[in-house]
Amino acid sequence: MSPLQSNLPCCSSFRLFDELQWVTNTRRTIEADHLEDDSETSISIFNVPKALMSTDPDSYAPQQLSLGPYHFSRLELHDMDTYKFSAAKRSQDLLQSLKFQDLVEQLMKLESKIRACYNKYLNLNSETLAWMMAIDASFLLEFLQVYALRGPKMLSEVSSGMPHFLEYSYRKSSCNAILRDIVMLENQIPLFTLRKVLEFRSLSLESADDMLYSMLMGSCKELSPFKTLVRLPVARVLEHAHLLDLLYHIIVPKVEESVNIPEEVKDHTKATQENEEPSVESTYMKQLLIEIWNLFSSLNIRFLKKLLESAPVAVILKLPWSILSNVLGLGSAKQPDAFSESQSICSSIDEPPLVEEITIPSVTQLSKCGVRFVPSKGSISTINFDKKTCTFYLPTVSLDVNSDVVLRNLVAYEASNASGPMVFTRYTELMNGIIDTEEDAKIL
């Protein structure tokens, strides 16, 4: 089997479609009257889009640990089963008079709700799915306990019953590979299964929620590239679909207001359209502004409104292409000759500008133009630009060996699930655009 085949995203790729199993699952789902209502459960666990998966499969497909059904059939990941089964046995010890089978039966009642979380048909019977969730949830809770206990007394507080690899992992950092697998989009399991396991251990609902909250927030603190995190109430944390969903919404602010183009800009554009025939120059200008608008329209509402309402923008809209291209460093992109290159113009009039025609100035270039970069405390919501002092505020980012996988899967989740602006994707594009060299990074 080739490396690419081993990274295929869904277990259904490895299994022949079982018609009888499909009929059995369908009949059980429709006829059962004891299943919890899943009408409010939305799809939240997706296969990574192929366009992203092809860029770096190892960043999206787990390398050591499978959680949930998507990579369940990858035999090379079953080496971790020993640790999973050990975690399940310790979980059974915490169930007091109950058996692990009792937990499995409780999760079987949630089958419809569990299946509703995944965007692909799961070719697994009810019992297999429930056993998988019970074992994976037990393992994940035990692993996340490490991050819930972070602090000066952490080492003395770690349970002696925890598997030796966890204690070793904390001291050495070999847990990073497992942590990267845990944050991957295709490796998510619903938070309500973790909560059910904790509740089944005879914990009060409040105690179970407090424990899960501590684990999740500790894990997000470890994973987030933005080290200043907003401390959310317990209820808001537990309403999220899974760990990656929580991390995404801690980092990305909710966009509650729309960005409107200032009236004077609209009026100027309208007047231009009514009084002038479209020219090659105005066409390229329009393409440029569309691309810039698409890139920045989702970043920060306050910054954009201030920028769009400023006098310089109105001036820029009136600049001829030759001047604007030089200002933006596009001098090499020559204005086409309407007579000698008419055929070329007609063929490209509906195509977006080339990469070399639109460039984001680097940090070094902006700095030489007088822009100051100042770190802000928080995440993306703290991005701002003060036009009076020409200061660009950007949140501090701390990168480590896990950051590449974390950032890629956040982008993949947003691409799969976002119903609004692609805020995080635009942020990564901005940072990728302004940082070209080591000098750019040093300035920031």
C-alpha positions as CSV (number, residue, x, y, z in Angstrom):
1,M,0.0,0.0,0.0
2,S,1.4,3.4,-1.0
3,P,1.9,6.2,1.6
4,L,-0.9,8.1,-0.1
5,Q,-3.3,5.2,0.2
6,S,-2.5,4.9,3.9
7,N,-3.6,8.5,4.4
8,L,-7.0,8.1,2.8
9,P,-9.4,10.1,5.0
10,C,-12.3,7.8,5.6
11,C,-12.7,4.3,6.8
12,S,-15.3,3.7,4.1
13,S,-12.4,3.9,1.6
14,F,-11.1,0.7,3.1
15,R,-14.4,-1.2,3.5
16,L,-16.6,-2.6,0.8
17,F,-20.1,-1.1,1.1
18,D,-22.2,-3.5,3.1
19,E,-25.8,-3.3,1.9
20,L,-27.1,-5.6,4.7
21,Q,-25.4,-3.5,7.3
22,W,-26.8,-0.3,5.8
23,V,-30.4,-1.7,5.9
24,T,-29.9,-2.8,9.5
25,N,-28.6,0.6,10.6
26,T,-31.4,2.4,8.6
27,R,-34.2,0.2,10.1
28,R,-32.8,0.7,13.6
29,T,-32.6,4.5,13.2
30,I,-36.1,4.9,11.8
31,E,-37.9,2.4,14.1
32,A,-36.2,2.9,17.4
33,D,-38.1,5.1,19.8
34,H,-35.5,5.3,22.6
35,L,-32.9,7.3,20.8
36,E,-32.3,10.9,21.9
37,D,-33.5,13.6,19.6
38,D,-30.7,14.5,17.1
39,S,-32.7,17.2,15.2
40,E,-30.5,19.9,16.7
41,T,-27.3,18.1,16.1
42,S,-25.4,19.5,13.1
43,I,-22.6,18.0,11.1
44,S,-19.3,19.1,12.7
45,I,-16.8,16.4,11.8
46,F,-15.7,16.5,8.2
47,N,-13.3,14.9,5.8
48,V,-10.6,17.4,4.9
49,P,-11.2,18.9,1.5
50,K,-9.1,17.2,-1.1
51,A,-7.4,20.4,-2.2
52,L,-6.0,20.8,1.3
53,M,-5.3,17.2,1.9
54,S,-3.1,16.9,-1.2
55,T,-0.8,19.7,0.0
56,D,0.4,17.8,3.0
57,P,-1.4,14.6,3.9
58,D,0.5,14.0,7.1
59,S,-0.8,17.2,8.6
60,Y,-4.4,16.0,8.2
61,A,-4.3,12.2,8.6
62,P,-3.3,10.9,12.1
63,Q,0.1,9.3,12.3
64,Q,-0.2,7.3,15.6
65,L,-3.7,7.5,17.0
66,S,-7.1,7.1,15.5
67,L,-10.1,8.6,17.3
68,G,-13.6,8.0,15.9
69,P,-14.6,6.2,12.8
70,Y,-12.8,7.9,9.9
71,H,-9.4,6.2,10.5
72,F,-10.7,3.2,12.4
73,S,-9.7,0.8,9.7
74,R,-6.1,1.9,9.3
75,L,-4.2,-1.1,10.7
76,E,-1.0,0.8,11.3
77,L,-2.8,2.9,13.9
78,H,-3.8,-0.1,16.0
79,D,-0.5,-0.1,17.8
80,M,-2.1,2.4,20.2
81,D,-4.9,-0.1,21.0
82,T,-3.0,-1.4,24.0
83,Y,-3.0,2.0,25.6
84,K,-6.6,2.5,24.7
85,F,-7.7,-0.7,26.3
86,S,-5.7,0.1,29.4
87,A,-7.5,3.4,29.6
88,A,-10.8,1.6,29.2
89,K,-10.0,-0.8,32.0
90,R,-9.1,2.1,34.3
91,S,-12.4,3.8,33.3
92,Q,-14.3,0.7,34.2
93,D,-12.7,0.7,37.7
94,L,-14.2,4.2,38.1
95,L,-17.7,3.0,37.3
96,Q,-18.0,1.4,40.7
97,S,-20.8,-1.2,40.5
98,L,-21.4,-0.8,36.8
99,K,-19.6,-2.5,33.9
100,F,-18.0,-1.0,30.8
101,Q,-20.7,-2.8,28.8
102,D,-23.3,-0.6,30.6
103,L,-21.5,2.5,29.3
104,V,-21.5,1.0,25.8
105,E,-25.2,0.5,26.0
106,Q,-25.8,4.1,27.0
107,L,-23.8,5.2,24.0
108,M,-25.8,2.9,21.8
109,K,-28.8,5.0,22.7
110,L,-26.9,8.0,21.3
111,E,-26.2,6.3,18.0
112,S,-28.3,8.5,15.9
113,K,-26.9,11.7,17.5
114,I,-23.3,10.4,17.1
115,R,-23.8,9.6,13.4
116,A,-25.4,13.0,12.8
117,C,-22.1,14.6,13.7
118,Y,-20.2,13.1,10.8
119,N,-20.5,14.2,7.2
120,K,-19.9,10.7,5.8
121,Y,-21.9,7.5,6.1
122,L,-20.4,5.3,8.8
123,N,-20.3,1.7,7.7
124,L,-20.3,0.4,11.3
125,N,-23.0,-1.4,13.2
126,S,-24.5,0.2,16.3
127,E,-22.5,-1.9,18.8
128,T,-19.1,-1.4,17.0
129,L,-19.7,2.4,16.9
130,A,-20.6,2.5,20.6
131,W,-17.6,0.4,21.7
132,M,-15.3,2.6,19.6
133,M,-16.7,5.8,21.2
134,A,-16.5,4.4,24.7
135,I,-12.9,3.3,24.4
136,D,-11.8,6.4,22.5
137,A,-13.5,8.8,24.9
138,S,-11.9,7.0,27.9
139,F,-8.5,7.3,26.3
140,L,-9.0,10.9,25.3
141,L,-10.2,11.9,28.8
142,E,-7.1,10.3,30.4
143,F,-4.8,12.0,28.0
144,L,-6.3,15.5,28.4
145,Q,-6.1,15.1,32.1
146,V,-2.4,16.0,31.8
147,Y,-3.3,19.4,30.5
148,A,-6.0,19.9,33.1
149,L,-3.5,19.4,35.9
150,R,-0.9,21.8,34.6
151,G,0.7,23.9,37.4
152,P,3.5,23.9,40.0
153,K,2.1,20.8,41.6
154,M,1.2,18.9,38.4
155,L,3.8,16.1,38.7
156,S,2.8,15.3,42.3
157,E,-0.9,15.3,41.3
158,V,-0.8,13.0,38.3
159,S,-2.6,9.8,39.1
160,S,-0.3,6.9,39.7
161,G,-2.7,4.8,37.7
162,M,-2.0,6.8,34.5
163,P,-0.1,4.8,31.8
164,H,3.6,5.2,31.9
165,F,3.7,6.7,28.4
166,L,1.7,9.7,29.6
167,E,4.0,10.5,32.5
168,Y,7.0,10.0,30.1
169,S,5.3,12.2,27.5
170,Y,4.8,15.1,29.9
171,R,8.4,15.1,31.0
172,K,9.9,14.7,27.5
173,S,7.4,16.1,25.0
174,S,7.0,12.9,23.0
175,C,3.2,13.5,23.5
176,N,3.4,16.1,20.8
177,A,2.8,13.5,18.1
178,I,-0.3,12.3,19.9
179,L,-1.5,15.8,20.6
180,R,-1.2,16.7,16.9
181,D,-3.3,13.6,16.0
182,I,-5.9,14.7,18.6
183,V,-6.4,18.1,17.1
184,M,-6.9,16.9,13.5
185,L,-10.3,17.5,12.0
186,E,-10.8,13.9,10.9
187,N,-9.9,12.6,14.3
188,Q,-12.5,14.5,16.3
189,I,-15.2,12.8,18.5
190,P,-18.2,14.6,19.9
191,L,-17.8,16.3,23.3
192,F,-21.1,14.9,24.5
193,T,-19.6,11.4,24.4
194,L,-16.8,12.6,26.8
195,R,-19.4,14.2,29.0
196,K,-21.5,11.0,29.1
197,V,-18.4,9.0,30.2
198,L,-17.7,11.4,33.0
199,E,-21.4,11.4,34.1
200,F,-21.4,7.6,34.1
201,R,-18.6,7.6,36.6
202,S,-21.2,8.6,39.2
203,L,-19.9,12.2,39.2
204,S,-22.5,14.9,39.7
205,L,-23.3,16.8,36.5
206,E,-21.6,19.9,37.9
207,S,-18.4,18.0,38.8
208,A,-18.3,16.3,35.4
209,D,-18.7,19.6,33.6
210,D,-16.0,21.3,35.8
211,M,-13.5,18.5,35.1
212,L,-14.2,18.5,31.3
213,Y,-14.0,22.3,31.2
214,S,-10.6,22.2,32.9
215,M,-9.3,19.5,30.4
216,L,-10.6,21.4,27.4
217,M,-9.3,24.8,28.3
218,G,-6.0,23.4,29.3
219,S,-5.6,21.7,26.0
220,C,-6.6,24.8,24.0
221,K,-4.0,26.8,25.9
222,E,-1.4,24.2,24.9
223,L,-2.5,24.1,21.3
224,S,-3.3,27.7,20.5
225,P,-0.7,29.8,18.8
226,F,-2.3,32.8,20.6
227,K,-1.2,32.5,24.2
228,T,-3.7,35.1,25.5
229,L,-7.0,33.3,25.6
230,V,-10.4,34.5,26.7
231,R,-11.6,32.5,29.7
232,L,-15.1,31.4,28.7
233,P,-17.9,30.3,31.0
234,V,-18.3,26.6,31.5
235,A,-21.6,26.5,29.7
236,R,-20.2,28.2,26.6
237,V,-17.3,25.8,26.4
238,L,-19.4,22.7,26.7
239,E,-21.8,23.8,24.0
240,H,-19.1,23.3,21.3
241,A,-19.1,20.2,19.1
242,H,-15.6,18.9,19.7
243,L,-12.1,20.0,20.8
244,L,-11.1,21.6,17.4
245,D,-14.4,23.4,17.2
246,L,-13.8,24.9,20.7
247,L,-10.2,25.9,19.7
248,Y,-11.5,27.6,16.6
249,H,-14.1,29.7,18.3
250,I,-11.7,30.7,21.1
251,I,-9.4,32.1,18.4
252,V,-11.8,33.5,15.9
253,P,-14.3,36.2,16.9
254,K,-17.9,36.1,15.9
255,V,-18.5,38.6,13.1
256,E,-21.7,40.4,14.3
257,E,-21.7,43.3,11.9
258,S,-21.3,43.6,8.1
259,V,-18.8,45.7,6.3
260,N,-20.3,48.2,4.0
261,I,-18.5,50.2,1.3
262,P,-18.8,53.9,2.1
263,E,-21.4,55.8,0.2
264,E,-18.9,58.2,-1.4
265,V,-17.1,55.2,-2.9
266,K,-20.3,53.7,-4.2
267,D,-21.3,57.1,-5.7
268,H,-17.9,57.6,-7.3
269,T,-18.1,54.1,-8.8
270,K,-21.7,54.6,-10.0
271,A,-20.8,58.0,-11.6
272,T,-17.8,56.5,-13.3
273,Q,-20.0,53.7,-14.8
274,E,-22.6,56.1,-16.0
275,N,-20.4,58.8,-17.5
276,E,-17.5,56.8,-18.8
277,E,-17.1,53.9,-21.1
278,P,-15.2,51.0,-19.5
279,S,-11.5,51.2,-20.2
280,V,-8.7,48.7,-19.9
281,E,-7.3,50.9,-17.1
282,S,-10.6,50.8,-15.1
283,T,-11.0,47.1,-15.7
284,Y,-7.7,46.3,-14.2
285,M,-8.4,48.7,-11.4
286,K,-11.7,47.0,-10.7
287,Q,-10.0,43.6,-10.7
288,L,-7.4,44.8,-8.3
289,L,-9.9,46.3,-5.9
290,I,-12.0,43.1,-6.0
291,E,-9.1,41.0,-5.1
292,I,-8.0,43.3,-2.3
293,W,-11.5,43.4,-1.0
294,N,-11.9,39.6,-1.0
295,L,-8.7,39.3,0.9
296,F,-9.3,41.7,3.7
297,S,-13.1,41.9,4.0
298,S,-13.2,39.3,6.7
299,L,-10.3,40.4,8.9
300,N,-11.4,43.0,11.3
301,I,-14.6,45.1,11.2
302,R,-13.4,48.2,13.0
303,F,-10.1,48.3,11.1
304,L,-11.9,47.9,7.7
305,K,-14.5,50.5,8.4
306,K,-11.9,53.1,9.5
307,L,-9.8,52.2,6.4
308,L,-12.7,52.4,3.9
309,E,-14.0,55.7,5.4
310,S,-10.6,57.3,5.2
311,A,-9.7,60.0,2.7
312,P,-6.7,58.1,1.3
313,V,-9.0,55.4,0.0
314,A,-11.1,57.9,-2.0
315,V,-7.9,59.3,-3.5
316,I,-6.6,55.8,-4.4
317,L,-9.8,55.1,-6.3
318,K,-9.2,58.1,-8.5
319,L,-5.5,57.3,-9.2
320,P,-4.6,56.1,-12.7
321,W,-3.3,52.6,-13.1
322,S,0.2,53.7,-13.9
323,I,0.6,55.5,-10.5
324,L,-1.3,52.9,-8.5
325,S,0.8,50.0,-9.9
326,N,4.0,51.8,-8.8
327,V,2.6,52.5,-5.3
328,L,1.8,48.9,-4.8
329,G,5.1,47.7,-6.2
330,L,3.4,46.5,-9.5
331,G,5.7,48.4,-11.8
332,S,6.6,45.3,-13.7
333,A,3.0,44.7,-14.6
334,K,2.8,46.9,-17.7
335,Q,-0.5,48.6,-18.6
336,P,-1.6,46.8,-21.8
337,D,-1.7,48.6,-25.1
338,A,-5.4,48.7,-26.1
339,F,-4.5,48.7,-29.8
340,S,-1.6,46.3,-30.2
341,E,-2.8,43.8,-27.6
342,S,-6.6,43.9,-28.0
343,Q,-6.9,40.2,-28.4
344,S,-4.9,39.5,-25.3
345,I,-7.0,42.0,-23.3
346,C,-10.3,40.4,-24.5
347,S,-9.1,36.9,-23.5
348,S,-8.0,38.0,-20.0
349,I,-10.8,40.6,-19.2
350,D,-12.8,38.1,-17.2
351,E,-9.8,36.4,-15.5
352,P,-8.5,37.4,-12.1
353,P,-5.2,39.3,-11.9
354,L,-2.0,37.2,-11.8
355,V,-0.2,36.7,-8.5
356,E,2.6,39.0,-9.7
357,E,0.1,41.7,-10.5
358,I,-1.2,41.8,-6.9
359,T,1.2,41.6,-4.0
360,I,0.8,42.3,-0.3
361,P,3.7,44.5,0.8
362,S,6.0,42.8,3.2
363,V,6.6,43.9,6.8
364,T,10.0,45.3,5.8
365,Q,8.4,47.4,3.0
366,L,5.6,48.6,5.2
367,S,8.1,49.5,7.9
368,K,10.2,51.5,5.5
369,C,7.0,53.4,4.6
370,G,6.5,54.4,8.2
371,V,4.1,51.7,9.4
372,R,4.8,50.7,13.0
373,F,4.0,47.1,14.2
374,V,2.9,46.8,17.8
375,P,1.9,43.5,19.5
376,S,-1.6,43.3,20.8
377,K,-2.9,41.1,23.6
378,G,-5.5,38.5,22.5
379,S,-6.3,36.7,19.3
380,I,-7.5,37.8,15.8
381,S,-10.1,40.2,17.3
382,T,-7.3,42.5,18.4
383,I,-6.0,43.2,14.9
384,N,-6.4,47.0,14.3
385,F,-4.8,49.9,12.5
386,D,-4.4,53.4,13.9
387,K,-4.3,55.7,10.9
388,K,-3.3,58.7,13.1
389,T,-0.1,57.1,14.3
390,C,0.3,54.7,11.4
391,T,0.4,51.8,13.8
392,F,-0.6,48.2,12.8
393,Y,-1.6,46.1,15.9
394,L,-1.2,42.4,15.4
395,P,-1.6,39.6,18.1
396,T,1.4,37.9,19.4
397,V,1.9,34.4,17.9
398,S,4.0,31.7,19.5
399,L,4.9,28.8,17.2
400,D,6.1,25.3,18.2
401,V,6.3,21.8,16.6
402,N,2.6,21.4,16.7
403,S,1.6,24.8,15.2
404,D,1.7,23.8,11.5
405,V,-0.8,20.9,12.1
406,V,-2.9,23.1,14.3
407,L,-3.1,26.0,11.8
408,R,-3.8,23.7,8.9
409,N,-6.6,21.9,10.6
410,L,-8.2,25.1,11.8
411,V,-8.2,26.3,8.2
412,A,-9.7,23.0,7.0
413,Y,-12.4,23.1,9.7
414,E,-13.3,26.7,8.7
415,A,-13.4,25.7,5.0
416,S,-15.7,22.8,5.8
417,N,-18.0,24.3,8.4
418,A,-17.9,28.1,8.1
419,S,-21.3,29.7,7.3
420,G,-19.8,33.2,7.3
421,P,-16.6,34.9,6.4
422,M,-13.4,32.9,6.2
423,V,-11.8,34.9,8.9
424,F,-9.1,32.6,10.0
425,T,-8.1,31.7,6.4
426,R,-7.9,35.4,5.5
427,Y,-5.7,35.9,8.6
428,T,-3.3,33.2,7.6
429,E,-3.2,34.6,4.0
430,L,-2.4,38.1,5.4
431,M,0.5,36.8,7.6
432,N,1.8,34.6,4.8
433,G,1.7,37.7,2.5
434,I,3.5,40.2,4.8
435,I,6.2,37.8,6.1
436,D,8.6,37.0,3.3
437,T,12.0,36.9,5.0
438,E,13.6,36.4,8.4
439,E,13.9,40.2,8.6
440,D,10.1,40.5,8.4
441,A,9.7,38.0,11.3
442,K,12.3,39.9,13.4
443,I,10.5,43.2,12.9
444,L,7.3,41.6,14.2
